[in-house]
Amino acid sequence: MKKFILMIALTAGMAAWAQSDSTAVKKDSVEGWHFTTVDSVAITPVKDQNRSSTCWAFSTLGFLESEVLRMKGQVVDFSEMYVVSKTMMDRATYCVRMYNEPHFSPGGSAYDVIYCMDHYGLVPQEAMPGIRYGWTAGDTLPVHNELDRVAGGYVKGLSGLKRLSPVWREGLQAIYDTYLGPCPEEFELNGKKYTPKSFVESLGLSAEDYVSITSYTHHPFYERFALEVPDNWRMDQMYNVPLEDMMRIIDNALANGYTLAWAADVSEVGFTRKGIGVVPDDDKGADITGSDMAKWVGMSADKKKEELTKKPLPEKTITQQMRQDAFDNWETTDDHGMQIFGTAKDQNGKRYYMVKNSWGSIRSDYKGIWYVSEAFMQYKTNDILVHKNAIPKDIRKKLNIK
């Protein structure tokens, strides 16, 4: 995780990404895949959540950093661990009140970040670097194995007690303060003092401007409901729209200079660690890869995945019912958060979405950027977070969003 640095230095270092210019053509190529940028919106540099279940904080704060760039032209680097500390304390309180059902865990949602921004504010990275537990002086990336086990054990240990003391939260907060550092109540930036809330106000961010969108048939369209996934423990009321409207919202946002926070299932065969997200027709794997059927049947799952993602191949045609079936059958899970910021085309002219991940800049073939097909976006999107003004006017009217 990179520390917050002065605006001028950071702006110079991130010039390759912090720009929104459809005229500049960026090309990415590896064996089998060749992408050309169609358009992109300004983003901040790729970060690395490393060994921590904090993608929800990294992706949504990256989204908010792009919002500050869009509105103010200002570079900011938010502290993920400030949001993690505040959110985990709230989640523990919720779990205790629910007699530890559901169980306490380190996951979260985009709405957790918006809630934190609204109720507690945000701070820059330099005000709370969030790592006090490094084994060596050079450790700068999150490693939460021990923290999650200690905090989880603490909360679990409260179960079954007849009565809780009034200081149990102080004990848990001490754990997070020990590993992440205490959350600052005030800090100085560029010679000016801020509180977390006044910092948010100075950036022009308002929680009321952001809405969550999803698309499932088990609730009425153009109404709101709390998506039934474990990490939506705050019961965020999302707007439910048909699949075609969800895709229109994504496209309209990008076309008008907005990015989106994206919650998705990345456990599919077509989502690779190399930077590709596709939905190859694995039922026809032997046919579309040109493999011998007998050889294909005996191939390992990892080898099949490699063959299906070596180059652009025919994909499944996604329908609303397919989305619903995958959700209801636990095939679509709520397991990762990223940021959508642009579109590109492959060597065949096929359209993809450009997605900023939080797995570092050296862990994919495209320096932390993923290229996700329209089919994958349609099929495996759980929900998106977007500025309400990025939604097409006719859809906003149906949703009664002012």
C-alpha positions as CSV (number, residue, x, y, z in Angstrom):
1,M,0.0,0.0,0.0
2,K,1.5,3.3,-1.0
3,K,1.6,6.2,1.5
4,F,-0.1,9.5,0.8
5,I,2.3,12.0,-0.7
6,L,2.1,15.6,-1.8
7,M,-0.3,16.3,-4.6
8,I,2.3,17.5,-7.1
9,A,4.4,14.4,-6.7
10,L,1.5,12.0,-6.9
11,T,0.0,13.7,-9.9
12,A,3.3,13.3,-11.8
13,G,3.6,9.7,-10.8
14,M,0.1,8.8,-11.8
15,A,-0.1,10.7,-15.1
16,A,-0.6,7.5,-17.1
17,W,-3.9,6.8,-15.4
18,A,-5.3,10.0,-13.9
19,Q,-6.7,11.2,-17.2
20,S,-9.9,10.9,-19.1
21,D,-9.2,11.2,-22.8
22,S,-10.8,9.1,-25.4
23,T,-8.3,10.4,-28.0
24,A,-5.3,8.8,-26.2
25,V,-5.0,5.1,-27.3
26,K,-3.5,2.7,-24.9
27,K,-2.6,-0.8,-26.1
28,D,-2.1,-3.9,-24.0
29,S,-0.9,-7.1,-25.5
30,V,0.2,-10.5,-24.3
31,E,0.2,-13.8,-26.1
32,G,-3.3,-14.5,-27.4
33,W,-4.8,-11.2,-26.2
34,H,-4.5,-7.7,-27.7
35,F,-6.5,-4.8,-26.3
36,T,-6.9,-1.2,-27.4
37,T,-8.5,1.4,-25.1
38,V,-11.7,3.0,-26.5
39,D,-12.2,5.4,-23.6
40,S,-11.3,5.7,-20.0
41,V,-12.0,7.8,-16.9
42,A,-9.5,9.1,-14.5
43,I,-8.4,6.7,-11.8
44,T,-5.7,6.7,-9.1
45,P,-2.8,4.2,-9.0
46,V,-3.4,0.5,-8.5
47,K,-3.0,-0.6,-4.9
48,D,-2.4,-3.9,-3.2
49,Q,-4.7,-5.3,-0.6
50,N,-2.3,-8.2,-0.2
51,R,-3.3,-10.8,2.4
52,S,-6.4,-9.0,3.7
53,S,-10.2,-9.3,3.0
54,T,-10.5,-5.6,2.3
55,C,-11.2,-5.4,-1.5
56,W,-14.5,-3.6,-0.6
57,A,-12.5,-0.8,1.0
58,F,-9.9,-0.5,-1.7
59,S,-12.4,-0.6,-4.6
60,T,-14.9,1.9,-3.2
61,L,-12.2,4.3,-2.0
62,G,-10.6,4.1,-5.4
63,F,-14.0,5.0,-6.8
64,L,-14.3,8.0,-4.4
65,E,-10.8,9.1,-5.3
66,S,-11.9,9.2,-9.0
67,E,-15.0,11.2,-7.9
68,V,-12.7,13.8,-6.3
69,L,-10.6,13.9,-9.5
70,R,-13.8,14.3,-11.6
71,M,-15.3,17.1,-9.4
72,K,-12.2,18.9,-8.1
73,G,-9.3,17.8,-10.3
74,Q,-7.6,17.0,-7.0
75,V,-5.5,13.9,-6.2
76,V,-6.3,12.2,-2.9
77,D,-5.2,8.9,-1.4
78,F,-7.7,7.7,1.2
79,S,-6.8,5.4,4.1
80,E,-8.4,2.0,3.6
81,M,-7.6,0.9,7.2
82,Y,-9.5,3.9,8.7
83,V,-12.6,2.6,7.0
84,V,-11.8,-1.0,7.9
85,S,-11.4,-0.2,11.6
86,K,-14.7,1.8,11.8
87,T,-16.6,-0.8,9.8
88,M,-15.4,-3.8,11.7
89,M,-16.3,-2.2,15.0
90,D,-19.8,-1.6,13.6
91,R,-20.0,-5.1,12.3
92,A,-19.0,-6.6,15.6
93,T,-21.7,-4.6,17.4
94,Y,-24.3,-5.9,14.9
95,C,-23.1,-9.5,15.3
96,V,-23.2,-9.3,19.1
97,R,-26.7,-7.9,19.0
98,M,-27.7,-10.8,16.8
99,Y,-26.1,-13.3,19.2
100,N,-23.3,-13.8,16.7
101,E,-25.6,-14.8,13.9
102,P,-24.4,-14.1,11.2
103,H,-20.9,-14.7,12.3
104,F,-18.4,-11.9,12.5
105,S,-16.0,-11.7,9.4
106,P,-13.7,-9.2,7.8
107,G,-15.7,-8.7,4.6
108,G,-17.7,-5.7,3.6
109,S,-19.6,-3.9,0.9
110,A,-19.3,-0.6,-1.1
111,Y,-22.1,0.7,1.1
112,D,-19.9,0.2,4.2
113,V,-17.5,2.8,2.8
114,I,-20.3,5.3,2.0
115,Y,-21.8,4.7,5.5
116,C,-18.4,5.4,7.0
117,M,-17.9,8.5,4.9
118,D,-21.3,9.8,6.1
119,H,-21.1,8.9,9.8
120,Y,-17.4,9.0,10.6
121,G,-15.7,10.8,7.7
122,L,-12.5,9.7,5.9
123,V,-8.8,10.4,6.3
124,P,-5.8,10.5,3.9
125,Q,-3.4,7.6,3.9
126,E,-0.6,9.6,5.6
127,A,-2.9,10.3,8.6
128,M,-3.5,6.5,9.1
129,P,-1.1,4.2,7.2
130,G,-2.8,1.3,8.9
131,I,0.2,-1.1,9.4
132,R,1.8,-1.4,12.8
133,Y,2.5,-5.1,12.8
134,G,5.2,-5.5,10.2
135,W,7.9,-8.1,10.8
136,T,10.5,-5.8,9.2
137,A,10.7,-2.1,8.8
138,G,10.0,-2.4,5.1
139,D,6.6,-4.1,5.5
140,T,4.1,-1.8,3.8
141,L,1.3,-4.2,2.6
142,P,-1.6,-5.5,4.7
143,V,-1.4,-9.0,6.2
144,H,-4.5,-9.6,8.3
145,N,-4.3,-13.3,9.0
146,E,-3.5,-12.7,12.7
147,L,-5.7,-9.6,13.1
148,D,-8.7,-11.4,11.7
149,R,-8.2,-14.5,13.9
150,V,-7.6,-12.4,17.0
151,A,-10.6,-10.1,16.4
152,G,-12.8,-13.0,15.3
153,G,-11.9,-15.0,18.4
154,Y,-12.7,-12.0,20.6
155,V,-16.2,-11.6,19.2
156,K,-16.9,-15.3,19.1
157,G,-15.8,-15.5,22.8
158,L,-18.6,-13.2,23.8
159,S,-21.2,-15.7,22.7
160,G,-23.0,-17.6,25.4
161,L,-22.2,-15.1,28.2
162,K,-25.3,-14.2,30.3
163,R,-24.4,-10.5,30.4
164,L,-21.8,-8.3,28.6
165,S,-19.7,-5.7,30.3
166,P,-20.0,-2.1,29.2
167,V,-16.4,-2.1,28.0
168,W,-16.3,-5.1,25.5
169,R,-16.2,-2.7,22.6
170,E,-13.1,-1.0,24.1
171,G,-11.4,-4.3,24.2
172,L,-12.1,-5.0,20.6
173,Q,-11.1,-1.4,19.5
174,A,-7.8,-1.9,21.3
175,I,-7.2,-4.9,19.0
176,Y,-7.8,-2.9,15.9
177,D,-5.8,0.0,17.3
178,T,-2.9,-2.3,18.0
179,Y,-2.7,-3.7,14.5
180,L,-3.9,-0.8,12.4
181,G,-3.2,2.2,14.6
182,P,-5.9,4.4,16.2
183,C,-8.3,6.3,14.0
184,P,-7.3,10.0,14.1
185,E,-9.9,12.5,15.4
186,E,-7.9,15.4,13.8
187,F,-5.0,15.6,11.4
188,E,-3.0,18.2,9.4
189,L,-2.7,18.2,5.6
190,N,-0.8,20.8,3.6
191,G,-0.7,23.1,6.6
192,K,-4.4,22.9,7.3
193,K,-6.2,21.0,10.2
194,Y,-9.1,18.7,9.5
195,T,-11.4,16.3,11.2
196,P,-12.4,13.2,9.2
197,K,-15.8,14.8,8.5
198,S,-14.5,18.3,7.6
199,F,-12.0,16.6,5.2
200,V,-14.9,14.9,3.3
201,E,-16.8,18.2,3.2
202,S,-13.7,19.9,1.7
203,L,-13.7,17.4,-1.1
204,G,-17.3,17.9,-2.1
205,L,-18.3,14.3,-1.3
206,S,-21.9,13.6,-0.1
207,A,-23.3,10.1,0.7
208,E,-26.7,11.2,-0.7
209,D,-25.2,11.3,-4.2
210,Y,-24.4,7.6,-4.4
211,V,-26.8,4.7,-5.0
212,S,-26.5,0.9,-5.4
213,I,-27.9,-0.9,-8.4
214,T,-28.6,-4.6,-8.9
215,S,-30.6,-6.8,-11.2
216,Y,-32.5,-9.9,-10.0
217,T,-36.0,-11.2,-10.6
218,H,-36.9,-12.4,-7.0
219,H,-37.8,-8.8,-6.2
220,P,-39.9,-6.3,-8.3
221,F,-38.0,-4.2,-10.8
222,Y,-37.7,-0.4,-10.2
223,E,-38.1,-0.9,-6.5
224,R,-35.5,-1.2,-3.7
225,F,-34.5,-4.3,-1.7
226,A,-31.6,-5.5,0.5
227,L,-29.6,-8.0,-1.6
228,E,-29.3,-11.2,0.3
229,V,-25.5,-11.7,0.5
230,P,-23.5,-12.0,3.8
231,D,-21.5,-8.8,3.3
232,N,-24.6,-6.7,2.9
233,W,-25.1,-6.9,6.7
234,R,-26.1,-3.2,6.9
235,M,-29.0,-4.2,4.6
236,D,-28.3,-1.6,2.0
237,Q,-31.4,-1.0,0.0
238,M,-30.4,-1.3,-3.7
239,Y,-32.4,-0.3,-6.7
240,N,-33.4,-3.3,-8.8
241,V,-33.5,-2.9,-12.5
242,P,-33.7,-5.2,-15.5
243,L,-30.4,-6.5,-16.9
244,E,-30.5,-4.3,-19.9
245,D,-31.0,-1.2,-17.7
246,M,-28.1,-2.2,-15.5
247,M,-25.8,-2.4,-18.5
248,R,-27.1,1.0,-19.8
249,I,-26.3,2.5,-16.4
250,I,-22.7,1.2,-16.6
251,D,-22.3,2.5,-20.2
252,N,-23.9,5.8,-19.5
253,A,-21.7,6.4,-16.5
254,L,-18.5,5.7,-18.4
255,A,-19.6,7.8,-21.4
256,N,-20.1,10.8,-19.1
257,G,-16.9,10.6,-17.1
258,Y,-18.0,8.6,-14.1
259,T,-16.5,5.4,-12.8
260,L,-18.4,2.7,-10.8
261,A,-17.6,0.5,-7.8
262,W,-18.3,-3.1,-8.8
263,A,-19.1,-6.1,-6.6
264,A,-18.7,-9.4,-8.6
265,D,-18.2,-13.1,-8.5
266,V,-14.6,-13.9,-9.6
267,S,-14.6,-17.6,-8.8
268,E,-15.6,-18.5,-12.4
269,V,-13.4,-20.4,-14.8
270,G,-13.2,-17.4,-17.1
271,F,-11.8,-15.0,-14.5
272,T,-8.0,-15.4,-14.5
273,R,-5.2,-14.1,-12.3
274,K,-3.6,-12.7,-15.4
275,G,-6.2,-10.0,-16.1
276,I,-9.0,-11.5,-18.1
277,G,-12.7,-11.9,-17.2
278,V,-14.8,-13.9,-19.8
279,V,-17.6,-16.4,-19.9
280,P,-16.3,-19.1,-22.3
281,D,-18.9,-21.7,-23.3
282,D,-17.3,-24.4,-21.2
283,D,-20.1,-26.9,-22.1
284,K,-18.6,-26.8,-25.6
285,G,-15.0,-26.6,-24.4
286,A,-13.6,-29.3,-26.7
287,D,-15.3,-27.8,-29.7
288,I,-14.3,-24.1,-29.1
289,T,-10.7,-24.9,-28.2
290,G,-10.2,-27.4,-31.0
291,S,-9.4,-30.1,-28.5
292,D,-9.9,-33.9,-28.8
293,M,-13.0,-34.8,-26.8
294,A,-11.4,-37.7,-25.0
295,K,-8.5,-35.6,-24.1
296,W,-10.8,-32.7,-23.0
297,V,-12.8,-35.0,-20.7
298,G,-9.7,-36.2,-18.9
299,M,-8.2,-32.7,-18.6
300,S,-7.8,-31.2,-15.1
301,A,-10.0,-28.2,-14.2
302,D,-6.9,-25.9,-14.1
303,K,-5.8,-27.1,-17.5
304,K,-9.3,-26.5,-18.9
305,K,-9.3,-23.0,-17.5
306,E,-6.0,-22.3,-19.1
307,E,-7.2,-23.6,-22.5
308,L,-10.5,-21.6,-22.3
309,T,-8.7,-18.3,-21.5
310,K,-5.6,-18.4,-23.7
311,K,-7.3,-16.2,-26.4
312,P,-10.7,-14.8,-27.3
313,L,-13.3,-17.6,-27.7
314,P,-17.0,-17.7,-28.2
315,E,-18.9,-16.9,-25.0
316,K,-22.3,-17.8,-23.5
317,T,-25.2,-15.5,-24.3
318,I,-26.3,-14.2,-20.9
319,T,-30.0,-13.8,-20.0
320,Q,-31.8,-12.4,-17.0
321,Q,-32.9,-16.0,-16.0
322,M,-29.3,-17.2,-16.2
323,R,-28.3,-14.5,-13.7
324,Q,-31.1,-15.5,-11.4
325,D,-30.4,-19.2,-11.6
326,A,-26.7,-18.7,-10.8
327,F,-27.6,-16.5,-7.8
328,D,-30.2,-18.9,-6.4
329,N,-27.9,-21.9,-6.9
330,W,-24.9,-20.3,-5.1
331,E,-23.0,-20.3,-8.4
332,T,-22.7,-16.5,-8.2
333,T,-21.2,-15.5,-4.9
334,D,-20.4,-12.2,-3.4
335,D,-16.6,-12.4,-3.3
336,H,-14.7,-9.4,-4.7
337,G,-14.9,-5.6,-5.2
338,M,-13.2,-3.7,-8.0
339,Q,-13.6,-0.4,-10.0
340,I,-14.9,-0.1,-13.6
341,F,-13.3,2.9,-15.3
342,G,-13.3,2.4,-19.1
343,T,-13.8,0.3,-22.2
344,A,-11.5,-1.4,-24.7
345,K,-11.7,-3.7,-27.8
346,D,-9.7,-6.9,-28.4
347,Q,-8.0,-7.8,-31.7
348,N,-11.4,-9.0,-33.1
349,G,-13.2,-5.8,-32.2
350,K,-15.1,-7.3,-29.3
351,R,-15.9,-4.9,-26.4
352,Y,-14.5,-5.2,-22.9
353,Y,-14.7,-3.2,-19.7
354,M,-11.5,-2.0,-18.1
355,V,-11.4,-2.7,-14.4
356,K,-9.0,-1.6,-11.7
357,N,-8.2,-4.4,-9.2
358,S,-6.5,-4.2,-5.8
359,W,-4.1,-7.1,-6.3
360,G,-1.1,-5.0,-7.0
361,S,0.4,-3.9,-10.3
362,I,2.6,-6.9,-10.8
363,R,0.1,-9.7,-10.3
364,S,-1.5,-9.5,-13.7
365,D,-0.4,-9.2,-17.3
366,Y,-1.8,-5.7,-17.4
367,K,-0.3,-4.0,-14.3
368,G,-3.3,-4.4,-12.1
369,I,-6.0,-3.8,-14.8
370,W,-8.5,-6.5,-15.8
371,Y,-10.3,-6.7,-19.2
372,V,-13.8,-8.0,-18.6
373,S,-16.2,-9.0,-21.4
374,E,-19.7,-7.7,-21.6
375,A,-20.9,-11.3,-21.0
376,F,-19.0,-11.5,-17.8
377,M,-20.3,-8.1,-16.6
378,Q,-23.9,-9.2,-17.4
379,Y,-23.5,-12.6,-15.7
380,K,-21.4,-12.0,-12.6
381,T,-22.2,-8.5,-11.4
382,N,-23.8,-8.6,-8.0
383,D,-24.2,-4.9,-7.7
384,I,-22.7,-1.6,-8.7
385,L,-22.3,1.7,-6.8
386,V,-22.6,4.9,-8.9
387,H,-23.3,8.6,-8.7
388,K,-27.0,9.1,-9.2
389,N,-26.4,11.7,-11.9
390,A,-24.6,9.0,-14.0
391,I,-27.9,7.1,-14.4
392,P,-29.9,7.7,-17.6
393,K,-32.7,10.2,-17.0
394,D,-35.5,7.8,-18.0
395,I,-34.2,5.1,-15.6
396,R,-33.8,7.7,-12.8
397,K,-37.4,8.7,-13.4
398,K,-38.6,5.1,-13.1
399,L,-36.6,4.7,-9.8
400,N,-37.9,8.1,-8.5
401,I,-34.3,9.3,-7.9
402,K,-34.2,13.1,-7.7
